[in-house]
Amino acid sequence: MQKNLNTLFRSRFLKSFLLLSFSSLMLFSCGSDSNGGQNRPFELLEATIADIHDAYSSGQLTSRQLVQLYLDRIEAYDQNGPMINSIITVNPKALEEADQLDTTFQSSGFVGPLHGIPIILKDQIDARDMPTTLGSIVLKDYYPDHEAFAVVKLREAGAIILAKATLGAWGGGDTHGSLFGSTRNPYDLERTVGGSSGGPGGSITANFATVAVGQEGYASIRRPSTWNALVGMRPTAGLVSRSGVYGGWPSINGSLGPMARTVTDLATLLEVLVGYDPEDPLTARGVGHVPDSYTEFLDKDGLKGARIGVLHESMNRNSEPDSEDFQKVTEIFERAVGELKAAGAVIVDPVVIPDLKELLATRANGPDGDESFKRYFGRSANPPFNTREDVLLAPDFDKLFPTRKRAFTRPPRDPGEAESRHYQYLMARDELMTRVLKVMADHQLDAIVHKSIEHQPTLIKDGVNPPYVSSKGAPDLNTFLVFVPTITVPAGFSSDQLPAGISFLGRPYDEGTLIKLAYSYEQATLHRRPPDSTPPLPE
């Protein structure tokens, strides 16, 4: 864990409870509402962007008070109590930035749609005044020279970057890393939050901030969103810039995406994130595909008459369909399909994508990873590494998490073989894209639904000991098809109180339709509930 996090907490420890008590009194001050009565007191737990902005407008709350309340929860539950261990670095200027927003609000009102909204970033995304560690001890002191394009957009919209969160080390696998250890799932502290955007997942479900930005290469947004009862989206490649994000251009596989407790907050965050960035040429593909607003698609009746195809086939090569926890997830998914029908959807069950598993099995990494590595660190004048080979020379290399160490020391494949495998993958990806879109066209589908994750959260002990179980049950379909969007929504809890999700997969750049369908399902079911391990703090 970063030293600056503990230092910040210690310096604030004696006054935090006094500040909390003062803030609580302020939050229960009264004003007028539309019914002519008193405002409902602001409740921090599960607060949405709209709740927070209403509290700002009514005078119940300031940005400083909100930031302090979230910091108090981080102190109480992340490094104490259940020790979720989801935060690597707290923004040392978060309170100062909140004060600036409060001053602006007094003189001219909201600066943008995310005014005063505390946001957590996966620690793969560059932001000023904070290191980008990738969860690895060899990067604990790396402070990038420039912010990510997405972070600049967030700040322009009024957001407060509250903290940077844990992740699967170097942006891969479940959330274990040499810098911080393992992040615990707030719904079951013996289990992982998933990954690789596990810190954002665990922190948002624990109400350490309002929303988060994750990054997905292989189900890295959808898995932690599912296992933490959140809404998460991997947008179509090209909508959101990856400049200033490890694993960006020229690779097209990684995508930034929103993670939230509600579909409405996800849509609001997505509106801010999208846009063309010359430093990430892939975003040129998104030009002309962004609607005026994603929130305009929020429609409680969005499922009425919508044609939804149901994909049952298991997609993860490590899934175990005969296992008990796979069956528990299946039960929740089947119930969710019934809920879609009850909400008015026309269910096409089943849909079959020809040769799905065979095509998915061709997945292979290409040569763009090395160039992406160089471009990312090349944004800084004095990067810690120039090539992947340089990492092997780091003094603390032997302390890397075993699977990451293995990835760096693995002998390179024969160039001819690697090129051939990657070519086969690209051909298979194009073919699978055609087959998915043909199935949707043949059945006139608005979306295809499938299990967000096919298994329940992995036990931490199984992830940190051989054979290092990771990414179990993560469907590879959307990961494979980078130019189709997917949104996952909470679908309920198993008998042992572990969350599961349902994913809606749509056509390229059709995020609006997915938001409409997901919102309608969310409002019809309201499956989201916060974990018991991180309750409201005492007043």
N, C-alpha and C positions, 0 to 999 in steps of 0.2 A: 504494500500500500504506500502511496506517495507520502513523503514526510510532510509536504505542505498541507495536506488534508488534515492530518492530526494536529499540526500546529495551529491551523485556523480554528479547529474545533476547541482546542485547549484554551486559546485566547478568548473564546466566546463563552466558555462553559459556565462561568459564574453568573453571567448576565442573561443567559438564554432563557431561563425559566421566568425571570422577571419580564423580559421582552414578550414572552409567550403570554403571560398573564395580562400584560398591558394590551397586547394585540387582541386577545380574546374579548376584553372589555370593549375595545373599539369595534370589533366585528359585530357586536350585538347592539350597536347604536341603531336608532330607528329612523325611518323616512317613510315617504308615501309610496304606495304601489298602485297598480292600475285599479285595484278594488277599493281604494280609499282607506285602506287599513295600514298596518305596519309591514315593512319589509320583513320577509323571512330572514332570520339571521344567516349570515354566510357560513357555510360548512365547508371546511377544507377537503375532507375526505370525498373523493370522486368529483371534485369541482371541475366544471367544464370551462372552456374559454368564455362562453356566454355568461356563466355564473360569475366569473371573475370580473368581466367588464361591467356587469350589472352592479356588482359591489363597488367597483371604482366609481361608477356614475352616481350611485346613491350616497357616497361618502363613507360607506362602511369599511372600506379597505383601501390601503395604498400599496404600491408596488413593493416598497421596502418591507411592509408588514408581511406581505405574501411570501417574499423571498425568505424572510426570517422564519416564517412558519415551516416552509419546506426544509430549510437548513436544520431546524430543530428535529424534524422527522428523520432526516438523514443521520443526525447524530444519535438519536435514540434507537434507531432500528438497523442502520447499515453497519456500524462498527460496534454496536452494543445490542443488548437484547437478543433478537433472533440472528443478528449478524448476517444480514442478507449479502453484504460484501459486493455491492453493485457499482459503487462509485470509486473511480480512480483519482480524479482531481476535481475539487470545487473551484469555480471561478473566483479568484481572490478579489475581483472588483464587482462581484454580483450586486452587493448592496449599494455600492457607488453608482452603478448603472441604473439601479432601481430609483435612487434619489433623483438622478437626472430625468428619468421618465416622469416621476411625480411632479417635478418642477414644470416640465413641458405640459403635462396634463392640466395643471392649474391655469396656465396661460392660454393654451390653444387646443386642449382636448387630446383625443387619441391620435397617435402618430401613424397608426396603421392597424391592420386586422389582428396583429399579435401583440398589441401594446401591453407591456408589462406581463407577458406570459412567460414564465420560466420553462426553459426547454433543456433537455438533456441530449447530448450527442454521443453516439458510439465513438470510442476513442480511436477512430480510424479517420476522423474528419478534423482538419486543421482549424484551430480557433486561437485568436491572440491571447496572450497571457497564460496559456496552458500548454503543457507538452502534449505531443501526440506519441503515445507509448506503444500502441498496438498490443497492449497487455504484456509486453515483453520487457524483461529487465535490461536488455541491451539498448533500449530506447527510452529509458526512464528520464533522461535529461535532454531529450530532443525537443527544442522549441522551434517550430517552423517559422520562416520569415513572413509568410503570407497566409491569410485566411482562405478557407475554401469559398468558392463562389456561392455555394448554397448558404453558408453562414453569413456572408455579406447580405444576401437577400433577407435572411431571417432578421438581422439587426435593422435593416431598413424598414421592415414591417413592425418594428417595435419590440421584438422578442428579447428576452434576457437569457443568455447562455449560462445556465446555472452550474452545470457540471459536465464532465466527460465520464462515460461509463465503461465498465468492463466488457470484454469481448473474448471470443475464441482467439487465442494468441495469433497474431499476424493475420487476423481476420478469417480464421478458418476453424470449423468444428464447434463443439459445445464450449461453454464459457469457463475455461481453465487457462491460466497463464502464469508464467514464471514471476511476474511482477506482483500479482495479487492473490494467487491461489485459485479458489473456485467460488463461483457465485451460487448462492442457495435459492431455491425456488420458494417464494413466500407461501405457496399453497402446501408445500411439503419440504421441510428444510433439509431432508436427506437426499433430495433430488435436484437435478440441474434445472436451470432456467432455459436450457436450450442454447442455441447459438447460430451464427456467431454474434448476433446482436443481442446477446443475453442480458447484458447490463442494462441497456435501455428497456428491455422487457421487464426485468425484475424491478427496476426503479419506478417505472410508471404504474405497474400494478400495485406497488407498495405506496403509491401517492407521494413520491419524492419530488415530483414536478408534474406539470400539466400534460405535456406531450413530449415525444422524443423523435429523433431522426436516426434511423438505422441504415444499414447497408447490407445488401444481399448479393452473394454470388451463387450459393447453393442453398436455397430455402432459409437464408440467414435472417430474414425479417419474419417470414411466416412461421417458422418453428418457435422462436421465443414468443411471438405474439400469441400463438395457439396455447402454448404451455403456461402462459401467464394471463389467460382470459382477456386478451386485448384484441383490438382491431388493428390490422397491419396490411400494408399494400406494397407490393413490388410493382411500380409503374412500368409502362412500356419503355424499353430502352430508348433514350434520346429525349425524354421529357425533362429529366432532372440532371443537372451537371454534376460530374464527378471530379472536376479540377480541385486540387487541394485535398483529395481523398485517396488514400492508399488503395491501389487496385483499379485505377481509372484508365483513361485512354492510353494506348490504343486498344486495350481490351474492351470488349463490349459486354462482357458477362456481368460485371458488377453494376448494381443500381442502388441509388439512395432512395429511401421511401419513408413515409410517415408511419408512426406507431402511436396509438391513442387508446383511450378508454371508451370512446364513442365514435361512430361513423361521422357525425357532424364535425367533431374536432379534427378527425383525419382529413376530411374534405377541405377544411379551412387551412390546415397546414400544407396540404398538397398545392393549393392555389398559390401559396407564397413560394414554394420550392421550384415550380416549373419555370422554364425559360431558356432561351438560347445563350450559350456561352462560347465565344470563339476559342477558348482554351480547351474545350471539350467538343471536337468536331461532331461527335455523335448527336449532340443536341440540335444540329441542323436538321435532322430527320423529324424532330418534333415541331418544327416551325409550321404553322398552319393547322396543327392538330389540337391546339389548346382552346377550350371553350371560354366564353367570357367569365364563367364562374362554375366551379364544381359544386358549390353548395346549392345551386339552383336545381340540381338533380335530386335533392333530398325530398323524398315523396313516400309517405307512409303507405300509400296504396300502390307502390311501385311493382309489387309482385302480382297484382291482379292482371291476369291475362298474359303474363310473361311466360315464355316457353323455356323451360329449364331441363337440360339433359343431365342425367345422373351417371357418372362414371364410377363403377365399383372396382375395377381392376386394381390390384395392388401394384404400386409403381416403384417402391424403394427396394433396391437389391438386397438390403439387409433386413427387410421386414420378415416377420414370422407369423403368417396368417393363422396358424393353429394356436398361438399363445393366448393366454388369458387376457392380457392387457390389450392386445390387438382386438379381441372380441368385444371388450368393453368400449373401445373407441367405435367399433362397428355399430354397436347398439345405439350410441349417441347419434351417429351419422344417420342411421335409418330413421330415428325419431325426428331428426332435423328435416329430412326429406318430407316426412308427413307434415311438419310445421309449414314448410313451403307450400304444400298443397292446400293446407287449411287457410293460408294467407291469400289464396287465389291464383297461385301459379299453375300452369299447365305442365305436368311432369311427364317427361319422355324418359322412360326407365326400362331397360338400361340403354346407354349409348356405348358403342364399341369403336375404339380407334384401332384399325388394323395394324398388327405388328408393333404395338406400342412398346412392349418390354424390349423387343429386339432392337428397335431404333434407339431407345434410351440407353441401352448397353454400349453404344458406340461412343459415349461421351469421352472426350480427351482434351487435355490442355494443349494450347498452341504456343507458338514462339512469342506471342505478344506479351506474355507475362514479364519477361526480362526487360523489354522496352518500357512497359508500364512502371516497373520498379525504378528504372533510371529517370523517367520523366517526373515521377512523384518526388523523389528526393532532390532532383535537379532544380526544383522551385526554390530551394534554399541555397544561399551562397556558400555555406559550410556544412554540407550534409554529413551525417554520421557514416553513411555508406554510399558508394557509387554503384556498386553491383551486388548481386546476391552473394557472390563469392566473398565479398568483404565482410559479411556477417560472420563467417566462420572464424575470422581473426579477432572478433570482439572478446575482450577479457572475460566477460561473463557468459560466453557462448555455452559452456558446459551446464549452465543453470537453466537453459531453455526447457520448456515443457517437452517431454520425450517425443511426442508426435511432431512437434515443430522442429526439434533437432534432427529427427529422422528425415523430414522434408528437405532440410538444407543440405544434408550429407548424402542423400540418395544419389547414386551414380546417374549421370544423364543417359537418356536413351540414345541409341544409334540415331543420328540425324535423319537418315532415310526412313527408318521405321516410325520415328516421331512424326515426320511430315506426312507419311502415308496414313497414320491413324487420325491425325487431325483433319486431313482431307476427307476421310470417311465420315468423321463426325459432322463436318460442315454439310456434306451431302445428305446425311441422315437428318440433320436439323431442318434443312429445307423441305425434305420429304415429309417429315412429321408435321411441320407447319401446314403444309398443303392438306394433309389428311385431317388434322384437327379442324381447319376452316371448312373443309368439305363436309365433315360430319355436322358442323353447325349449320351450314347452308342447306344440306339435305333435309334436316329436321326443323329448319327455320328457328334455330335456337337463339335466345338472347344471351345465354351463358351456359356453361357446363359447371356442375358442382362435383366436388370430390372431398374426401377427408383431407383436412388441412395437414394433419400429421397422423400417421397410421398407428403409432404407438403412444403410450403414456410417457411422461418425462423419465429419463434415465436416472438411475441412482448415481450419485456423485462417486461413490466408491468404485462403481464399474467404469467410470470415465477416467479415473486417475490411476488405475492399475491395469496391467495387461489383461486383455488385449485392447484396452483403451476404447471402450464403446463410445461412439460419437455419431451424431446425425441420424440416429436410428428412426426409421419410419418417415423420413422426409421425402415426399413425392418429388420426383425430378422433372415433372412435366413443364412447369413454368420456368424452372431453371434452364431447361433445355431450350425452350422457346422464348428467347429473351425479348422478342417483339410482340408478346401478348401480355396484358396486365392480369394480375390476380389480387384479390382482396380476401382476407380471412376474417371471420366474425366468430365470436364465442357461440358455441352450440350447446353448451350445458356442461354438467359435471357428472362424473361416474359415481358409482356407489361409494367409492373410497375418496370422493371429493377432489378429484383431479380434473382440471378443465380439458375440454376438447373443442375443436373448431370445425367449421365448414368453409371451404374455399369456393369462390366464384371466379371462373376463368372466362375472359371475354376476348373480343377481337382487338387487333392492334389499335391503340390510341382510343379505346372505347371505355376509358376510366369512368366517364359519367354514368354510363349504363350500370356498371358494376356498383358504383356508389348508390345509385337508386335502388338496386335490388338488395344490397347489403343493409341499407338503412331500413328498408321495409321489413326485412327479416329481423333485424335488431329490435325495432319498435314493436313487432308482433310477439317477440319472445322474451326480451329483456333478461338474457341469460347471464350477463356480466354481474359479478359480485366481488367485492374486495376480499383479500385474504384475511383470515383471523389473526395471523401472526403480527400484523402491523396495524392495530386499531387506532382510533383517534387518541392523541395524547391527552392526558388529564389537563383540565383547564386551570 
